[in-house]
């Protein structure tokens, strides 16, 4: 006998799609989160749906991606249908070329620790990497690469499977959105993962825990192995319907931090429009310059399958000023102890609610301003700013930062800083810091900036700075320096006045 029906399902709702805190990855493997409780419920609903099918249509065998969330989706199906699962890297997750990490999923031994040995076929019967012999490129894949990987997989899988399991006609594949679309596209003889499946411009649907069904076309011989889709991303059995649908036109990795952020932004925009509609405010949609309205490949670390690159992510580390000098201590919120008293500890915290403004970061000396950053005693807790605890005096340095404008300079690092998102995934690196230049003090001038053609005012500089700073000054900085009117103390550092709107 031959395979007659193929069900392809996406795993359930991931834990890192839900609000934080997020549980650790059970396997300890990067980008291998478990299902959220909602995803576990979805997998049970999928199992109940498959069990409700006529016995002639029920899956008789499960092939799964080795990532934990896919096996967790398999578990209730195995229990309810009384069948086992084999794992295969040929249907594993898709990772972009420019992604920093391309994790290798768990093997049978690791997964048996979580799900028990009875859920799996014997490893010798279906080895993870060699049963079919197709694995993802460890350097990452383009749209074309994943299509070709899955094409090779199907070509090798069908004869291998039919020789090992000649009595099985219906199989279920549990995988990821990108792989599910690629698997379906190859079965339908499409040319790429972005092709429509019909003349109505229908895409393969791929919501969380959705299932598609492909049946062999009886009009074709075995060599062609042409299939047709009779169920596209079915979610009718899920209590919440379709959620987290993804396709390649979205321009972000399925389920990634960028994917979640994009969905949250769209949801917020939709909510705002709904409120305006309730208030009777007429809305005019502005024409979009990007017809597909996708996040660009460059912004998501992809390798250029989408050409309209409009945005790019930058990761910047800013080293705020070091405090403790006499002139700094005079500005602090502190207890009534004399200035000469050395504080036992200081509070130098950037609050999550603080606002950061900055000028052009392409300039060698951008300006920054941090606002809304005063740390109150209640926020600091017992012994916090403005309080004493025995002989321990705590100095609140947040007042020095708040509302002040600082000139910064780029400083190359000896090594590299790593940037992780809220889900613990490596998303970028930092090779330079913006470091505060404590030789320049900037004092806002409420009287405003004079016209550039007005009489130049006297400019005073630290002698050490004239030669290295003057040649690189932007028009923004020159105008700021021209409007300098105030000087502080007897410091040799000139006070530079700025009255401009920060970007």
PAFI-807788 format. One record per residue (C-alpha): residue in three letters; x, y, z. Coordinates in pm, whole numbers, plus 50000, padded with zeros to 5 digits. Layout:
ALAXYZ...
// end
This chain:
UNK500005000050000UNK500985036449965UNK500475067750172UNK497065081950084UNK496455109650337UNK498915133550500UNK497905156350787UNK500305184950860UNK499785203151191UNK501615231651354UNK502575229351722UNK500405246251983UNK500675280552144UNK504215286052274UNK504975297052630UNK507005326952513UNK503995340652326UNK502205345352657UNK502975374652890UNK506105370753106UNK507465355853321UNK508305327153088UNK509365292653205UNK512885280653119UNK513355258152819UNK513015222452956UNK515775208852733UNK518105238152799UNK518365242752422UNK518125277952279UNK514785286352113UNK513175254452245UNK510365266752472UNK507505245152598UNK503855251252522UNK501885276452722UNK498955261852921UNK496775274752637UNK498915255252391UNK498545223452597UNK494765228152586UNK494975233152208UNK496915200652164UNK494225181752354UNK491555197252133UNK493525186851823UNK493795151551964UNK490045150352025UNK489365162451672UNK491615136151514UNK490045109251733UNK486585120051617UNK487405112451252UNK486185080151096UNK488655052351165UNK489565050450798UNK490745086850809UNK492555087551142UNK496345091451147UNK498155058551205UNK501645072451255UNK503135105451376UNK506315121351246UNK507445151251450UNK510075178151457UNK512425171051750UNK511775204651918UNK510095201952257UNK506925221552170UNK506175197551884UNK506555166652103UNK504395182952369UNK501745187852100UNK502095151052003UNK501645137452356UNK497835138552391UNK497445126452030UNK499615095952100UNK497615088952415UNK494205092852252UNK494955074751925UNK497255048552080UNK500055054351829UNK503735062951852UNK505845091451719UNK509155092651533UNK511335123751523UNK513125136551214UNK515255167551158UNK514125169250797UNK510925186350915UNK512655207051183UNK512475244651242UNK513605270450987UNK516335295051093UNK517545324350884UNK521095328050761UNK521755359450967UNK520275345351286UNK522955344551557UNK522105309651679UNK520795279451488UNK520115254151764UNK520235216551715UNK517135200151867UNK517065172352125UNK517555135552043UNK515515105352149UNK517345100152479UNK516825136252588UNK513155136552492UNK512435103352663UNK513405119752993UNK510365142452956UNK507825121252770UNK508845085552853UNK510035058452614UNK506605044352525UNK505625075052324UNK508415069552069UNK509185043351808UNK512515025551873UNK515345048451771UNK516875021551552UNK513625019551360UNK513625056551270UNK516935074251355UNK516485111751394UNK519115122451139UNK519615092550912UNK516235076150851UNK515695099950560UNK519095116650569UNK517915152650516UNK518735178850779UNK518575217050777UNK521695236550682UNK523445244351012UNK524395278750875UNK520755288150825UNK518395288150529UNK516855311950278UNK513285308550150UNK514665288349860UNK516795266750090UNK513915254950307UNK511845247549997UNK514665226449852UNK515295209350187UNK511675198550215UNK511595188349849UNK514525164849909UNK512835152550226UNK509605142150051UNK511515125649766UNK513395103450011UNK510775099950283UNK507955083950085UNK509865053449956UNK511655048550289UNK508455050850491UNK506395028850260UNK509065001850273UNK509215002850654UNK505475006250717UNK503624991250419UNK500314988950606UNK500085025750700UNK498115049050473UNK497505079650692UNK500285099250861UNK500375130451077UNK503295154751064UNK503755178351361UNK506085206751276UNK506555244651265UNK504835271351057UNK507625276350803UNK508225239150762UNK504495231750739UNK504115256950457UNK507155243350276UNK505935207450314UNK502535216550172UNK503995237549892UNK506125208549768UNK503215184149783UNK501145208249570UNK503965212049317UNK504275249449381UNK507445267749283UNK508215284249617UNK507025288749974UNK505405321949882UNK503215308849597UNK499425309649618UNK497635276349616UNK494815287949385UNK493645316049158UNK492005333649454UNK495445341549597UNK494935318049890UNK497975310750104UNK498525279650314UNK497065288550654UNK499175280550957UNK497745291151292UNK498845275951621UNK497735239351638UNK495985241951300UNK495915211751072UNK495905208550694UNK495045177150501UNK496525165650171UNK495285135749974UNK496895118249682UNK495385127749347UNK494005095549200UNK494395109348848UNK498195108948870UNK500505079348862UNK502865070449146UNK505875086948986UNK504325121548986UNK502945117849340UNK500755148449299UNK498645158249595UNK495735181749652UNK494795201049963UNK491325194050102UNK491735211150441UNK493705243350478UNK494795253250829UNK491645240150996UNK491085255551342UNK487345249551379UNK487925224851661UNK489885250451868UNK487845270052121UNK489675302352036UNK489775295951661UNK492805305951456UNK495625322851649UNK499155333251554UNK498785325651182UNK502105330051004UNK503385328950648UNK506595338950471UNK505185372250351UNK505195384650711UNK508985388850695UNK509725377151052UNK510585343151196UNK507455325351314UNK506925330051687UNK510045351451730UNK510245382551948UNK509845403851634UNK506755383851540UNK505185389151883UNK506025426451886UNK504565431351539UNK501335414151642UNK501105434851961UNK501555466851762UNK498835456751517UNK496515447451804UNK497105481051973UNK496465499251645UNK493255479751588UNK492095487451943UNK492795524551896UNK490865525051567UNK487955507051732UNK487815533252009UNK487865561351753UNK485045544651565UNK482995542451885UNK483535579651935UNK482355586551582UNK485715599251462UNK486135595051087UNK489395578250992UNK491245582150665UNK493665554450580UNK496945567450447UNK498335549250144UNK501085525150236UNK504425527450061UNK504915490450124UNK502165470249961UNK502865438650158UNK503185457850487UNK505815434150617UNK508715439050852UNK511845440550640UNK514345412550607UNK517145435150728UNK515335443651048UNK514745407251132UNK518175393651052UNK517135377050728UNK519225373550421UNK517455394150161UNK514515374250029UNK512445406150061UNK513925436549893UNK512045466050046UNK514465473450330UNK513145503450524UNK514135496350883UNK517095483051073UNK517545473251436UNK520385489851629UNK521575478551972UNK523365505952165UNK524895505152512UNK525055539152683UNK527465544052973UNK525895570853192UNK528125594753391UNK530015582653693UNK528995601554005UNK530745609554326UNK532705641054237UNK532105671754448UNK530165690154180UNK527995659354132UNK527295653954500UNK526055689654534UNK523185681154298UNK522115648654463UNK518955642354660UNK520375631654994UNK519905633055368UNK520895662455583UNK524385648555637UNK527205672455535UNK528585671255179UNK531935659255303UNK530395627355437UNK531235598155213UNK528085578655133UNK528045541655207UNK526055534154892UNK524545551954596UNK521485546554383UNK522315549554014UNK519435532453838UNK517785537753501UNK514095530653555UNK512135510553295UNK509775540353265UNK512605564953194UNK512555583452862UNK515655584552642UNK516165611852381UNK519175614752155UNK520515633251855UNK521935617451539UNK523775585651643UNK525825587651324UNK527575618151470UNK530825611251660UNK529485630351963UNK525715625851991UNK523805641752277UNK521485622252507UNK518915631752766UNK517285608853023UNK513995620653173UNK511385607353415UNK514075589753614UNK513805603053971UNK514005573954215UNK511635580254503UNK512235566654855UNK509245543554815UNK510725529154496UNK514125524354655UNK512655507154962UNK513865509055320UNK517115527255349UNK516595541755003UNK517235576954880UNK516505603755128UNK516595580355425UNK519125568055672UNK519515534755836UNK521895536156130UNK525235549456010UNK524515539655651UNK523735569355431UNK522265563455087UNK522795589754820UNK520265592954538UNK522175600154218UNK519115597153995UNK518525634554023UNK521825641453847UNK520805620753547UNK517205631953525UNK516555659753274UNK520235666053204UNK521795666352857UNK525105648352814UNK527585647952530UNK528655612652446UNK531445597052242UNK531835563352072UNK534285539552237UNK535255506452076UNK535195475952302UNK537975450652334UNK535385422852317UNK531705421452224UNK528545426252430UNK525735401452363UNK522105413252345UNK519305389552450UNK515565395152416UNK512935389352685UNK512795352752587UNK516505346152634UNK517285344752262UNK520465360852130UNK519325388451893UNK522345411051848UNK525795422351948UNK527375455152057UNK530945464051969UNK530915500652076UNK529635519852376UNK528425555552398UNK530505569652684UNK529825602252865UNK532345630152799UNK532725645753144UNK534805674553004UNK531695690352853UNK528765702853057UNK525575713252880UNK523185737453048UNK519735743452892UNK518955779852815UNK515315789352854UNK515735821052647UNK516045801252323UNK518625799852047UNK519505830351843UNK519425830151469UNK522565816751305UNK523185850451139UNK523185868751472UNK526335880451640UNK528555851751751UNK529045848252121UNK532295840652289UNK533205803652292UNK535405788652560UNK536755753152550UNK538825730652761UNK542315734152612UNK542575696652566UNK539375695152363UNK539765722752104UNK541865703551854UNK539985670451874UNK536385683151891UNK536125714351677UNK536595697751341UNK533865671851400UNK531145695251525UNK527815692651346UNK525675723251271UNK523485712051558UNK526365713151805UNK527795745451663UNK524475762951709UNK524275749352062UNK527765762052144UNK526975796351998UNK524075800252236UNK526105791952546UNK525515818552808UNK526015803053144UNK529115791353328UNK529315770953643UNK531825774553924UNK535495778553860UNK535785747453645UNK538045750253344UNK535445731553141UNK533265755552943UNK529505753752989UNK527705747552661UNK524105759152626UNK521595738052437UNK517995746852365UNK516795723452097UNK514385695052051UNK515995660952081UNK514965633651839
// end
